[in-house]
């Protein structure tokens, strides 16, 4: 099965939050309300340094994904 890189999630218990789930490595959930990130898998110490620079880019991509999806939804 082919999975998208990002998916949007919401929850009525958290009405002000916008969650984006990243399904590639590293798998994580970001709350766009405050950019809080929760990793869904354990990160090895040697991978952590590489991820620091990559995460900034992935967070930007998550925001761009959300904006694009909202534009498509409004059409």
PDB file of N, CA, C and O in Angstrom:
ATOM      1  N   UNK A   1       0.844  -1.169   0.000  1.00  0.00           N
ATOM      2  CA  UNK A   1       0.000   0.000   0.000  1.00  0.00           C
ATOM      3  C   UNK A   1       0.893   1.236   0.000  1.00  0.00           C
ATOM      4  O   UNK A   1       1.853   1.320   0.766  1.00  0.00           O
ATOM      5  N   UNK A   2       0.574   2.179  -0.851  1.00  0.00           N
ATOM      6  CA  UNK A   2       1.268   3.460  -0.861  1.00  0.00           C
ATOM      7  C   UNK A   2       0.599   4.397   0.130  1.00  0.00           C
ATOM      8  O   UNK A   2      -0.616   4.593   0.096  1.00  0.00           O
ATOM      9  N   UNK A   3       1.398   4.966   1.001  1.00  0.00           N
ATOM     10  CA  UNK A   3       0.881   5.919   1.980  1.00  0.00           C
ATOM     11  C   UNK A   3       1.389   7.310   1.645  1.00  0.00           C
ATOM     12  O   UNK A   3       2.502   7.460   1.141  1.00  0.00           O
ATOM     13  N   UNK A   4       0.586   8.327   1.920  1.00  0.00           N
ATOM     14  CA  UNK A   4       1.068   9.691   1.711  1.00  0.00           C
ATOM     15  C   UNK A   4       2.131  10.032   2.750  1.00  0.00           C
ATOM     16  O   UNK A   4       2.245   9.375   3.785  1.00  0.00           O
ATOM     17  N   UNK A   5       2.897  11.064   2.457  1.00  0.00           N
ATOM     18  CA  UNK A   5       3.932  11.499   3.396  1.00  0.00           C
ATOM     19  C   UNK A   5       3.308  12.125   4.638  1.00  0.00           C
ATOM     20  O   UNK A   5       3.791  11.910   5.751  1.00  0.00           O
ATOM     21  N   UNK A   6       2.238  12.899   4.456  1.00  0.00           N
ATOM     22  CA  UNK A   6       1.550  13.573   5.552  1.00  0.00           C
ATOM     23  C   UNK A   6       0.057  13.277   5.503  1.00  0.00           C
ATOM     24  O   UNK A   6      -0.503  13.079   4.425  1.00  0.00           O
ATOM     25  N   UNK A   7      -0.583  13.247   6.656  1.00  0.00           N
ATOM     26  CA  UNK A   7      -2.043  13.212   6.759  1.00  0.00           C
ATOM     27  C   UNK A   7      -2.460  14.203   7.843  1.00  0.00           C
ATOM     28  O   UNK A   7      -1.696  14.506   8.759  1.00  0.00           O
ATOM     29  N   UNK A   8      -3.689  14.697   7.715  1.00  0.00           N
ATOM     30  CA  UNK A   8      -4.255  15.622   8.698  1.00  0.00           C
ATOM     31  C   UNK A   8      -5.125  14.830   9.658  1.00  0.00           C
ATOM     32  O   UNK A   8      -5.852  13.923   9.252  1.00  0.00           O
ATOM     33  N   UNK A   9      -5.046  15.178  10.926  1.00  0.00           N
ATOM     34  CA  UNK A   9      -5.885  14.529  11.936  1.00  0.00           C
ATOM     35  C   UNK A   9      -6.482  15.604  12.831  1.00  0.00           C
ATOM     36  O   UNK A   9      -5.847  16.616  13.128  1.00  0.00           O
ATOM     37  N   UNK A  10      -7.713  15.362  13.251  1.00  0.00           N
ATOM     38  CA  UNK A  10      -8.316  16.249  14.240  1.00  0.00           C
ATOM     39  C   UNK A  10      -9.054  15.399  15.256  1.00  0.00           C
ATOM     40  O   UNK A  10      -9.248  14.197  15.070  1.00  0.00           O
ATOM     41  N   UNK A  11      -9.458  16.050  16.328  1.00  0.00           N
ATOM     42  CA  UNK A  11     -10.116  15.333  17.409  1.00  0.00           C
ATOM     43  C   UNK A  11     -11.015  16.318  18.127  1.00  0.00           C
ATOM     44  O   UNK A  11     -10.574  17.405  18.501  1.00  0.00           O
ATOM     45  N   UNK A  12     -12.270  15.950  18.324  1.00  0.00           N
ATOM     46  CA  UNK A  12     -13.221  16.868  18.959  1.00  0.00           C
ATOM     47  C   UNK A  12     -12.860  17.169  20.412  1.00  0.00           C
ATOM     48  O   UNK A  12     -13.345  18.153  20.971  1.00  0.00           O
ATOM     49  N   UNK A  13     -12.024  16.348  21.028  1.00  0.00           N
ATOM     50  CA  UNK A  13     -11.559  16.640  22.384  1.00  0.00           C
ATOM     51  C   UNK A  13     -10.522  17.760  22.404  1.00  0.00           C
ATOM     52  O   UNK A  13     -10.247  18.337  23.455  1.00  0.00           O
ATOM     53  N   UNK A  14      -9.949  18.064  21.246  1.00  0.00           N
ATOM     54  CA  UNK A  14      -8.944  19.116  21.103  1.00  0.00           C
ATOM     55  C   UNK A  14      -9.356  20.030  19.943  1.00  0.00           C
ATOM     56  O   UNK A  14      -8.694  20.031  18.905  1.00  0.00           O
ATOM     57  N   UNK A  15     -10.426  20.801  20.098  1.00  0.00           N
ATOM     58  CA  UNK A  15     -10.996  21.536  18.970  1.00  0.00           C
ATOM     59  C   UNK A  15     -10.090  22.629  18.390  1.00  0.00           C
ATOM     60  O   UNK A  15     -10.266  23.010  17.232  1.00  0.00           O
ATOM     61  N   UNK A  16      -9.140  23.136  19.154  1.00  0.00           N
ATOM     62  CA  UNK A  16      -8.267  24.204  18.661  1.00  0.00           C
ATOM     63  C   UNK A  16      -6.968  23.685  18.060  1.00  0.00           C
ATOM     64  O   UNK A  16      -6.166  24.467  17.552  1.00  0.00           O
ATOM     65  N   UNK A  17      -6.755  22.382  18.113  1.00  0.00           N
ATOM     66  CA  UNK A  17      -5.502  21.800  17.643  1.00  0.00           C
ATOM     67  C   UNK A  17      -5.636  21.284  16.219  1.00  0.00           C
ATOM     68  O   UNK A  17      -6.691  20.802  15.809  1.00  0.00           O
ATOM     69  N   UNK A  18      -4.535  21.398  15.474  1.00  0.00           N
ATOM     70  CA  UNK A  18      -4.450  20.862  14.114  1.00  0.00           C
ATOM     71  C   UNK A  18      -3.251  19.926  14.098  1.00  0.00           C
ATOM     72  O   UNK A  18      -2.110  20.367  14.237  1.00  0.00           O
ATOM     73  N   UNK A  19      -3.509  18.639  13.929  1.00  0.00           N
ATOM     74  CA  UNK A  19      -2.451  17.642  13.949  1.00  0.00           C
ATOM     75  C   UNK A  19      -2.102  17.212  12.529  1.00  0.00           C
ATOM     76  O   UNK A  19      -2.983  16.920  11.721  1.00  0.00           O
ATOM     77  N   UNK A  20      -0.810  17.178  12.239  1.00  0.00           N
ATOM     78  CA  UNK A  20      -0.306  16.622  10.991  1.00  0.00           C
ATOM     79  C   UNK A  20       0.558  15.424  11.374  1.00  0.00           C
ATOM     80  O   UNK A  20       1.436  15.527  12.231  1.00  0.00           O
ATOM     81  N   UNK A  21       0.299  14.293  10.734  1.00  0.00           N
ATOM     82  CA  UNK A  21       1.057  13.075  11.010  1.00  0.00           C
ATOM     83  C   UNK A  21       2.000  12.821   9.838  1.00  0.00           C
ATOM     84  O   UNK A  21       1.572  12.765   8.685  1.00  0.00           O
ATOM     85  N   UNK A  22       3.274  12.669  10.142  1.00  0.00           N
ATOM     86  CA  UNK A  22       4.291  12.355   9.140  1.00  0.00           C
ATOM     87  C   UNK A  22       4.494  10.842   9.156  1.00  0.00           C
ATOM     88  O   UNK A  22       4.868  10.274  10.182  1.00  0.00           O
ATOM     89  N   UNK A  23       4.248  10.191   8.017  1.00  0.00           N
ATOM     90  CA  UNK A  23       4.253   8.730   7.959  1.00  0.00           C
ATOM     91  C   UNK A  23       5.571   8.126   7.481  1.00  0.00           C
ATOM     92  O   UNK A  23       5.767   6.916   7.597  1.00  0.00           O
ATOM     93  N   UNK A  24       6.476   8.944   6.948  1.00  0.00           N
ATOM     94  CA  UNK A  24       7.805   8.457   6.583  1.00  0.00           C
ATOM     95  C   UNK A  24       8.701   8.528   7.820  1.00  0.00           C
ATOM     96  O   UNK A  24       8.292   9.023   8.871  1.00  0.00           O
ATOM     97  N   UNK A  25       9.934   8.024   7.676  1.00  0.00           N
ATOM     98  CA  UNK A  25      10.882   8.155   8.787  1.00  0.00           C
ATOM     99  C   UNK A  25      11.367   9.591   8.861  1.00  0.00           C
ATOM    100  O   UNK A  25      11.724  10.160   7.830  1.00  0.00           O
ATOM    101  N   UNK A  26      11.393  10.171   9.980  1.00  0.00           N
ATOM    102  CA  UNK A  26      10.936   9.711  11.288  1.00  0.00           C
ATOM    103  C   UNK A  26       9.440   9.957  11.435  1.00  0.00           C
ATOM    104  O   UNK A  26       8.958  11.042  11.109  1.00  0.00           O
ATOM    105  N   UNK A  27       8.718   8.990  11.910  1.00  0.00           N
ATOM    106  CA  UNK A  27       7.275   9.150  12.095  1.00  0.00           C
ATOM    107  C   UNK A  27       7.025  10.032  13.313  1.00  0.00           C
ATOM    108  O   UNK A  27       7.558   9.797  14.397  1.00  0.00           O
ATOM    109  N   UNK A  28       6.194  11.058  13.099  1.00  0.00           N
ATOM    110  CA  UNK A  28       5.889  11.969  14.195  1.00  0.00           C
ATOM    111  C   UNK A  28       4.546  12.634  13.966  1.00  0.00           C
ATOM    112  O   UNK A  28       4.000  12.609  12.863  1.00  0.00           O
ATOM    113  N   UNK A  29       4.030  13.227  15.021  1.00  0.00           N
ATOM    114  CA  UNK A  29       2.829  14.060  14.963  1.00  0.00           C
ATOM    115  C   UNK A  29       3.256  15.459  15.359  1.00  0.00           C
ATOM    116  O   UNK A  29       3.966  15.641  16.347  1.00  0.00           O
ATOM    117  N   UNK A  30       2.823  16.449  14.588  1.00  0.00           N
ATOM    118  CA  UNK A  30       3.068  17.836  14.950  1.00  0.00           C
ATOM    119  C   UNK A  30       1.729  18.524  15.142  1.00  0.00           C
ATOM    120  O   UNK A  30       0.810  18.346  14.343  1.00  0.00           O
ATOM    121  N   UNK A  31       1.626  19.296  16.185  1.00  0.00           N
ATOM    122  CA  UNK A  31       0.454  20.125  16.418  1.00  0.00           C
ATOM    123  C   UNK A  31       0.791  21.504  15.863  1.00  0.00           C
ATOM    124  O   UNK A  31       1.641  22.202  16.415  1.00  0.00           O
ATOM    125  N   UNK A  32       0.135  21.903  14.777  1.00  0.00           N
ATOM    126  CA  UNK A  32       0.454  23.171  14.137  1.00  0.00           C
ATOM    127  C   UNK A  32       0.081  24.375  14.993  1.00  0.00           C
ATOM    128  O   UNK A  32       0.538  25.488  14.735  1.00  0.00           O
ATOM    129  N   UNK A  33      -0.738  24.156  16.001  1.00  0.00           N
ATOM    130  CA  UNK A  33      -1.105  25.264  16.885  1.00  0.00           C
ATOM    131  C   UNK A  33       0.124  25.828  17.587  1.00  0.00           C
ATOM    132  O   UNK A  33       0.255  27.042  17.743  1.00  0.00           O
ATOM    133  N   UNK A  34       1.026  24.940  18.010  1.00  0.00           N
ATOM    134  CA  UNK A  34       2.196  25.392  18.765  1.00  0.00           C
ATOM    135  C   UNK A  34       3.504  24.727  18.309  1.00  0.00           C
ATOM    136  O   UNK A  34       4.537  24.875  18.961  1.00  0.00           O
ATOM    137  N   UNK A  35       3.454  23.996  17.190  1.00  0.00           N
ATOM    138  CA  UNK A  35       4.618  23.285  16.637  1.00  0.00           C
ATOM    139  C   UNK A  35       5.204  22.252  17.596  1.00  0.00           C
ATOM    140  O   UNK A  35       6.383  21.914  17.489  1.00  0.00           O
ATOM    141  N   UNK A  36       4.407  21.753  18.519  1.00  0.00           N
ATOM    142  CA  UNK A  36       4.869  20.686  19.407  1.00  0.00           C
ATOM    143  C   UNK A  36       4.949  19.386  18.611  1.00  0.00           C
ATOM    144  O   UNK A  36       4.028  19.050  17.867  1.00  0.00           O
ATOM    145  N   UNK A  37       6.047  18.664  18.771  1.00  0.00           N
ATOM    146  CA  UNK A  37       6.295  17.428  18.023  1.00  0.00           C
ATOM    147  C   UNK A  37       6.366  16.256  18.987  1.00  0.00           C
ATOM    148  O   UNK A  37       7.004  16.329  20.037  1.00  0.00           O
ATOM    149  N   UNK A  38       5.696  15.176  18.606  1.00  0.00           N
ATOM    150  CA  UNK A  38       5.758  13.920  19.362  1.00  0.00           C
ATOM    151  C   UNK A  38       6.186  12.826  18.386  1.00  0.00           C
ATOM    152  O   UNK A  38       5.482  12.541  17.418  1.00  0.00           O
ATOM    153  N   UNK A  39       7.344  12.215  18.646  1.00  0.00           N
ATOM    154  CA  UNK A  39       7.818  11.135  17.786  1.00  0.00           C
ATOM    155  C   UNK A  39       7.047   9.860  18.091  1.00  0.00           C
ATOM    156  O   UNK A  39       6.729   9.574  19.245  1.00  0.00           O
ATOM    157  N   UNK A  40       6.750   9.099  17.044  1.00  0.00           N
ATOM    158  CA  UNK A  40       5.997   7.857  17.176  1.00  0.00           C
ATOM    159  C   UNK A  40       6.903   6.634  17.225  1.00  0.00           C
ATOM    160  O   UNK A  40       6.428   5.503  17.325  1.00  0.00           O
ATOM    161  N   UNK A  41       8.192   6.864  17.155  1.00  0.00           N
ATOM    162  CA  UNK A  41       9.151   5.769  17.203  1.00  0.00           C
ATOM    163  C   UNK A  41      10.376   6.241  17.974  1.00  0.00           C
ATOM    164  O   UNK A  41      10.630   7.440  18.092  1.00  0.00           O
ATOM    165  N   UNK A  42      11.120   5.291  18.491  1.00  0.00           N
ATOM    166  CA  UNK A  42      12.348   5.622  19.205  1.00  0.00           C
ATOM    167  C   UNK A  42      13.411   6.053  18.206  1.00  0.00           C
ATOM    168  O   UNK A  42      13.568   5.451  17.144  1.00  0.00           O
ATOM    169  N   UNK A  43      14.137   7.103  18.564  1.00  0.00           N
ATOM    170  CA  UNK A  43      15.197   7.622  17.713  1.00  0.00           C
ATOM    171  C   UNK A  43      16.539   7.245  18.335  1.00  0.00           C
ATOM    172  O   UNK A  43      16.792   7.517  19.509  1.00  0.00           O
ATOM    173  N   UNK A  44      17.384   6.622  17.538  1.00  0.00           N
ATOM    174  CA  UNK A  44      18.721   6.247  18.002  1.00  0.00           C
ATOM    175  C   UNK A  44      19.557   7.508  18.213  1.00  0.00           C
ATOM    176  O   UNK A  44      19.363   8.509  17.523  1.00  0.00           O
ATOM    177  N   UNK A  45      20.476   7.458  19.157  1.00  0.00           N
ATOM    178  CA  UNK A  45      21.325   8.614  19.450  1.00  0.00           C
ATOM    179  C   UNK A  45      22.086   9.098  18.222  1.00  0.00           C
ATOM    180  O   UNK A  45      22.214  10.303  18.007  1.00  0.00           O
ATOM    181  N   UNK A  46      22.591   8.165  17.414  1.00  0.00           N
ATOM    182  CA  UNK A  46      23.361   8.568  16.238  1.00  0.00           C
ATOM    183  C   UNK A  46      22.473   9.218  15.176  1.00  0.00           C
ATOM    184  O   UNK A  46      22.956  10.016  14.373  1.00  0.00           O
ATOM    185  N   UNK A  47      21.190   8.887  15.164  1.00  0.00           N
ATOM    186  CA  UNK A  47      20.262   9.499  14.209  1.00  0.00           C
ATOM    187  C   UNK A  47      19.782  10.868  14.681  1.00  0.00           C
ATOM    188  O   UNK A  47      19.330  11.681  13.875  1.00  0.00           O
ATOM    189  N   UNK A  48      19.878  11.121  15.970  1.00  0.00           N
ATOM    190  CA  UNK A  48      19.312  12.342  16.542  1.00  0.00           C
ATOM    191  C   UNK A  48      19.947  13.603  15.955  1.00  0.00           C
ATOM    192  O   UNK A  48      19.238  14.569  15.669  1.00  0.00           O
ATOM    193  N   UNK A  49      21.257  13.612  15.771  1.00  0.00           N
ATOM    194  CA  UNK A  49      21.934  14.798  15.238  1.00  0.00           C
ATOM    195  C   UNK A  49      21.513  15.066  13.799  1.00  0.00           C
ATOM    196  O   UNK A  49      21.296  16.216  13.420  1.00  0.00           O
ATOM    197  N   UNK A  50      21.395  14.015  13.001  1.00  0.00           N
ATOM    198  CA  UNK A  50      20.949  14.181  11.620  1.00  0.00           C
ATOM    199  C   UNK A  50      19.527  14.721  11.574  1.00  0.00           C
ATOM    200  O   UNK A  50      19.198  15.545  10.721  1.00  0.00           O
ATOM    201  N   UNK A  51      18.695  14.261  12.481  1.00  0.00           N
ATOM    202  CA  UNK A  51      17.288  14.653  12.481  1.00  0.00           C
ATOM    203  C   UNK A  51      17.079  16.101  12.884  1.00  0.00           C
ATOM    204  O   UNK A  51      16.110  16.725  12.451  1.00  0.00           O
ATOM    205  N   UNK A  52      17.959  16.647  13.696  1.00  0.00           N
ATOM    206  CA  UNK A  52      17.779  18.022  14.152  1.00  0.00           C
ATOM    207  C   UNK A  52      17.662  18.977  12.975  1.00  0.00           C
ATOM    208  O   UNK A  52      16.760  19.815  12.949  1.00  0.00           O
ATOM    209  N   UNK A  53      18.556  18.865  12.002  1.00  0.00           N
ATOM    210  CA  UNK A  53      18.494  19.755  10.842  1.00  0.00           C
ATOM    211  C   UNK A  53      17.335  19.381   9.923  1.00  0.00           C
ATOM    212  O   UNK A  53      16.705  20.261   9.336  1.00  0.00           O
ATOM    213  N   UNK A  54      17.050  18.100   9.793  1.00  0.00           N
ATOM    214  CA  UNK A  54      15.963  17.651   8.922  1.00  0.00           C
ATOM    215  C   UNK A  54      14.591  18.038   9.481  1.00  0.00           C
ATOM    216  O   UNK A  54      13.670  18.317   8.713  1.00  0.00           O
ATOM    217  N   UNK A  55      14.449  18.058  10.795  1.00  0.00           N
ATOM    218  CA  UNK A  55      13.148  18.332  11.407  1.00  0.00           C
ATOM    219  C   UNK A  55      12.650  19.733  11.087  1.00  0.00           C
ATOM    220  O   UNK A  55      11.454  19.926  10.867  1.00  0.00           O
ATOM    221  N   UNK A  56      13.540  20.706  11.057  1.00  0.00           N
ATOM    222  CA  UNK A  56      13.121  22.062  10.710  1.00  0.00           C
ATOM    223  C   UNK A  56      12.478  22.074   9.325  1.00  0.00           C
ATOM    224  O   UNK A  56      11.446  22.710   9.111  1.00  0.00           O
ATOM    225  N   UNK A  57      13.095  21.371   8.401  1.00  0.00           N
ATOM    226  CA  UNK A  57      12.560  21.275   7.039  1.00  0.00           C
ATOM    227  C   UNK A  57      11.227  20.519   7.023  1.00  0.00           C
ATOM    228  O   UNK A  57      10.290  20.941   6.345  1.00  0.00           O
ATOM    229  N   UNK A  58      11.134  19.417   7.756  1.00  0.00           N
ATOM    230  CA  UNK A  58       9.898  18.630   7.786  1.00  0.00           C
ATOM    231  C   UNK A  58       8.751  19.407   8.422  1.00  0.00           C
ATOM    232  O   UNK A  58       7.605  19.271   7.994  1.00  0.00           O
ATOM    233  N   UNK A  59       9.038  20.208   9.426  1.00  0.00           N
ATOM    234  CA  UNK A  59       7.998  21.032  10.052  1.00  0.00           C
ATOM    235  C   UNK A  59       7.486  22.063   9.057  1.00  0.00           C
ATOM    236  O   UNK A  59       6.284  22.322   8.991  1.00  0.00           O
ATOM    237  N   UNK A  60       8.392  22.653   8.285  1.00  0.00           N
ATOM    238  CA  UNK A  60       7.981  23.592   7.236  1.00  0.00           C
ATOM    239  C   UNK A  60       7.112  22.888   6.202  1.00  0.00           C
ATOM    240  O   UNK A  60       6.081  23.420   5.790  1.00  0.00           O
ATOM    241  N   UNK A  61       7.524  21.694   5.782  1.00  0.00           N
ATOM    242  CA  UNK A  61       6.734  20.928   4.810  1.00  0.00           C
ATOM    243  C   UNK A  61       5.356  20.572   5.356  1.00  0.00           C
ATOM    244  O   UNK A  61       4.376  20.579   4.611  1.00  0.00           O
ATOM    245  N   UNK A  62       5.270  20.264   6.639  1.00  0.00           N
ATOM    246  CA  UNK A  62       3.979  19.940   7.254  1.00  0.00           C
ATOM    247  C   UNK A  62       3.045  21.142   7.184  1.00  0.00           C
ATOM    248  O   UNK A  62       1.863  20.992   6.874  1.00  0.00           O
ATOM    249  N   UNK A  63       3.560  22.323   7.467  1.00  0.00           N
ATOM    250  CA  UNK A  63       2.747  23.537   7.378  1.00  0.00           C
ATOM    251  C   UNK A  63       2.305  23.815   5.956  1.00  0.00           C
ATOM    252  O   UNK A  63       1.158  24.196   5.724  1.00  0.00           O
ATOM    253  N   UNK A  64       3.207  23.628   5.000  1.00  0.00           N
ATOM    254  CA  UNK A  64       2.863  23.822   3.588  1.00  0.00           C
ATOM    255  C   UNK A  64       1.812  22.813   3.141  1.00  0.00           C
ATOM    256  O   UNK A  64       0.897  23.160   2.394  1.00  0.00           O
ATOM    257  N   UNK A  65       1.935  21.577   3.589  1.00  0.00           N
ATOM    258  CA  UNK A  65       0.943  20.549   3.273  1.00  0.00           C
ATOM    259  C   UNK A  65      -0.433  20.972   3.783  1.00  0.00           C
ATOM    260  O   UNK A  65      -1.420  20.884   3.052  1.00  0.00           O
ATOM    261  N   UNK A  66      -0.500  21.425   5.018  1.00  0.00           N
ATOM    262  CA  UNK A  66      -1.777  21.844   5.597  1.00  0.00           C
ATOM    263  C   UNK A  66      -2.374  23.002   4.795  1.00  0.00           C
ATOM    264  O   UNK A  66      -3.560  22.977   4.467  1.00  0.00           O
ATOM    265  N   UNK A  67      -1.568  24.008   4.479  1.00  0.00           N
ATOM    266  CA  UNK A  67      -2.060  25.155   3.707  1.00  0.00           C
ATOM    267  C   UNK A  67      -2.600  24.709   2.354  1.00  0.00           C
ATOM    268  O   UNK A  67      -3.660  25.166   1.926  1.00  0.00           O
ATOM    269  N   UNK A  68      -1.877  23.821   1.680  1.00  0.00           N
ATOM    270  CA  UNK A  68      -2.316  23.322   0.365  1.00  0.00           C
ATOM    271  C   UNK A  68      -3.630  22.553   0.479  1.00  0.00           C
ATOM    272  O   UNK A  68      -4.525  22.728  -0.349  1.00  0.00           O
ATOM    273  N   UNK A  69      -3.750  21.710   1.493  1.00  0.00           N
ATOM    274  CA  UNK A  69      -4.978  20.943   1.683  1.00  0.00           C
ATOM    275  C   UNK A  69      -6.162  21.860   1.974  1.00  0.00           C
ATOM    276  O   UNK A  69      -7.268  21.608   1.497  1.00  0.00           O
ATOM    277  N   UNK A  70      -5.946  22.910   2.744  1.00  0.00           N
ATOM    278  CA  UNK A  70      -7.034  23.842   3.059  1.00  0.00           C
ATOM    279  C   UNK A  70      -7.455  24.620   1.816  1.00  0.00           C
ATOM    280  O   UNK A  70      -8.641  24.884   1.625  1.00  0.00           O
ATOM    281  N   UNK A  71      -6.489  24.989   0.968  1.00  0.00           N
ATOM    282  CA  UNK A  71      -6.827  25.657  -0.293  1.00  0.00           C
ATOM    283  C   UNK A  71      -7.676  24.741  -1.166  1.00  0.00           C
ATOM    284  O   UNK A  71      -8.656  25.190  -1.761  1.00  0.00           O
ATOM    285  N   UNK A  72      -7.319  23.481  -1.249  1.00  0.00           N
ATOM    286  CA  UNK A  72      -8.079  22.523  -2.053  1.00  0.00           C
ATOM    287  C   UNK A  72      -9.470  22.297  -1.467  1.00  0.00           C
ATOM    288  O   UNK A  72     -10.440  22.134  -2.207  1.00  0.00           O
ATOM    289  N   UNK A  73      -9.564  22.288  -0.161  1.00  0.00           N
ATOM    290  CA  UNK A  73     -10.851  22.086   0.504  1.00  0.00           C
ATOM    291  C   UNK A  73     -11.796  23.249   0.213  1.00  0.00           C
ATOM    292  O   UNK A  73     -12.994  23.047   0.010  1.00  0.00           O
ATOM    293  N   UNK A  74     -11.255  24.467   0.194  1.00  0.00           N
ATOM    294  CA  UNK A  74     -12.075  25.656  -0.041  1.00  0.00           C
ATOM    295  C   UNK A  74     -12.586  25.724  -1.464  1.00  0.00           C
ATOM    296  O   UNK A  74     -13.617  26.347  -1.720  1.00  0.00           O
ATOM    297  N   UNK A  75     -11.880  25.090  -2.405  1.00  0.00           N
ATOM    298  CA  UNK A  75     -12.315  25.097  -3.811  1.00  0.00           C
ATOM    299  C   UNK A  75     -13.530  24.266  -3.919  1.00  0.00           C
ATOM    300  O   UNK A  75     -14.083  24.120  -5.009  1.00  0.00           O
TER     301      UNK A  75
END
